[in-house]
Amino acid sequence: MGDSQSGVDAVVAEMDSKSAPTVDTANDAVRVPARKFSKTPAFQAMHALRYKRQDLISEIEALTGHKLICYLAGHDGEISRDDAVFFGDLLHNIPAGQPVDLLLQTPGGDIDAAEKLISMVRNRVGAAKLRVIVPDYAKSAGTLIALGADVVMMSDTSELGPIDPQVTMVDSSGHHTTTPIHSYLEAFREHSKALRDDPDDPVAMLMLKKMDPTKFKHFETVMRRARTIAEDLLKQGMLRSPPAGSTVSFSSIAAVLLDPTRWPSHGQMICAEDAMEIGLSVDQRDPNDPEWQLFWQLYCYQRLELNPTTKLFESYYAYLPCDSKG
């Protein structure tokens, strides 16, 4: 006991000798040890929410055993190809074959970019488990991202959306308007049929004059592309290991998600119950589930970072806010 205590005393004395001022007897001057550099109080205050989220991400990862990456956007922050650079940063410190959770909020956007983003994550995860966590909404192209996961975690606040590609068009007044491709194709078919039935139909003639047949062909190609992406992602994700006896097919799920008669509105909600009825793999959580509560708390902190055009890419190591209109 005496030897142990003397060792402790020696360490304390050494620490005291390093921290206490010393006297230079030759010059009769007091030397004060240099201060260690630290974050300034104002800097810590400005980034307090980031530190809080970082701690929460660490807590979630310890609970789940998965690495957690987050991609959130305001309601005007659409998925684009530029997002791939930031996804690369999110995946930078994740070893191959590591299970991953992707916390996702997005209004949708470029379907080809969505395919690239979820493929990047899937390639890193490999045969390990990939979950998409949807605390609020993942619409259209965001739903495509969810299809590439093994399972999507949802609760009462969560919603997916129909796969309904949008296109920005310029109207006769020069204003930019966003139109669902489904709506454009349906209108073209409806007015074309009306004109075949009555070649003198004034409404059909007027409306068809405003429509471009080349756009019709292009939009049909986009819809076929959306279906192909949905089917391919289901094969790689939710349906790569379907349960024995399952009658659900990737083609039937894609067809339902692209069906405008089932989902007449682009913004229509697909809740957890709807998603399971379609045949998606859903981990439905009670709002009071402890794990869900952690994800929801993290989302609430992150939501404070967003305005309509903001995107936030975040993990324990990375914090990359950007403005999608910048």
FENTANOR-V972610 format. One record per backbone hydrogen bond with DSSP energy under -1.0 kcal/mol. NH is the residue of the N-H (numbers start at 1). CO is the residue of the C=O. If there is no record, write none. Layout:
# FENTANOR-V972610
nh->NH co->CO
nh->NH co->CO
This chain:
# FENTANOR-V972610
nh->5 co->1
nh->6 co->2
nh->7 co->3
nh->8 co->4
nh->9 co->5
nh->10 co->6
nh->11 co->7
nh->12 co->8
nh->13 co->9
nh->14 co->10
nh->15 co->11
nh->16 co->12
nh->17 co->13
nh->18 co->14
nh->19 co->15
nh->20 co->16
nh->22 co->31
nh->24 co->29
nh->25 co->23
nh->28 co->24
nh->29 co->24
nh->31 co->22
nh->44 co->40
nh->45 co->41
nh->46 co->42
nh->47 co->43
nh->48 co->45
nh->51 co->47
nh->52 co->48
nh->53 co->49
nh->54 co->50
nh->55 co->51
nh->56 co->52
nh->57 co->53
nh->58 co->54
nh->59 co->55
nh->60 co->56
nh->61 co->57
nh->62 co->58
nh->63 co->59
nh->64 co->60
nh->65 co->61
nh->67 co->99
nh->69 co->101
nh->70 co->314
nh->71 co->103
nh->72 co->312
nh->74 co->310
nh->76 co->308
nh->77 co->74
nh->78 co->76
nh->79 co->108
nh->83 co->80
nh->84 co->81
nh->85 co->82
nh->87 co->83
nh->88 co->84
nh->89 co->85
nh->90 co->86
nh->91 co->87
nh->94 co->91
nh->97 co->124
nh->98 co->95
nh->100 co->129
nh->101 co->67
nh->102 co->131
nh->103 co->69
nh->104 co->133
nh->105 co->71
nh->106 co->137
nh->110 co->79
nh->114 co->110
nh->115 co->111
nh->116 co->112
nh->117 co->113
nh->118 co->114
nh->119 co->115
nh->120 co->116
nh->121 co->117
nh->122 co->118
nh->123 co->119
nh->124 co->120
nh->125 co->121
nh->126 co->122
nh->128 co->125
nh->131 co->100
nh->132 co->151
nh->133 co->102
nh->134 co->153
nh->138 co->159
nh->139 co->106
nh->142 co->139
nh->144 co->140
nh->145 co->141
nh->146 co->142
nh->147 co->143
nh->149 co->146
nh->150 co->130
nh->151 co->130
nh->152 co->281
nh->153 co->132
nh->154 co->283
nh->158 co->155
nh->159 co->136
nh->160 co->270
nh->163 co->257
nh->164 co->162
nh->167 co->179
nh->169 co->177
nh->171 co->175
nh->174 co->171
nh->177 co->169
nh->179 co->167
nh->181 co->165
nh->184 co->180
nh->185 co->181
nh->186 co->182
nh->187 co->183
nh->188 co->184
nh->189 co->185
nh->190 co->186
nh->191 co->187
nh->192 co->188
nh->193 co->189
nh->194 co->190
nh->195 co->191
nh->196 co->192
nh->197 co->193
nh->198 co->194
nh->201 co->198
nh->205 co->201
nh->206 co->202
nh->207 co->203
nh->208 co->204
nh->209 co->205
nh->216 co->212
nh->217 co->213
nh->218 co->214
nh->219 co->215
nh->220 co->216
nh->221 co->217
nh->222 co->218
nh->223 co->219
nh->224 co->220
nh->225 co->221
nh->226 co->222
nh->227 co->223
nh->228 co->224
nh->229 co->225
nh->230 co->226
nh->231 co->227
nh->232 co->228
nh->233 co->229
nh->234 co->230
nh->235 co->231
nh->236 co->232
nh->237 co->233
nh->238 co->147
nh->239 co->234
nh->240 co->237
nh->246 co->243
nh->253 co->249
nh->254 co->250
nh->255 co->251
nh->256 co->252
nh->257 co->253
nh->258 co->254
nh->259 co->256
nh->263 co->259
nh->268 co->265
nh->270 co->160
nh->275 co->271
nh->276 co->272
nh->277 co->273
nh->278 co->274
nh->279 co->275
nh->280 co->275
nh->283 co->152
nh->285 co->154
nh->289 co->286
nh->293 co->289
nh->294 co->290
nh->295 co->291
nh->296 co->292
nh->297 co->293
nh->298 co->294
nh->299 co->295
nh->300 co->296
nh->301 co->297
nh->302 co->298
nh->303 co->299
nh->305 co->302
nh->306 co->303
nh->310 co->307
nh->311 co->322
nh->312 co->72
nh->313 co->320
nh->314 co->70
nh->315 co->318
nh->320 co->313
nh->322 co->311
nh->324 co->309
nh->326 co->323
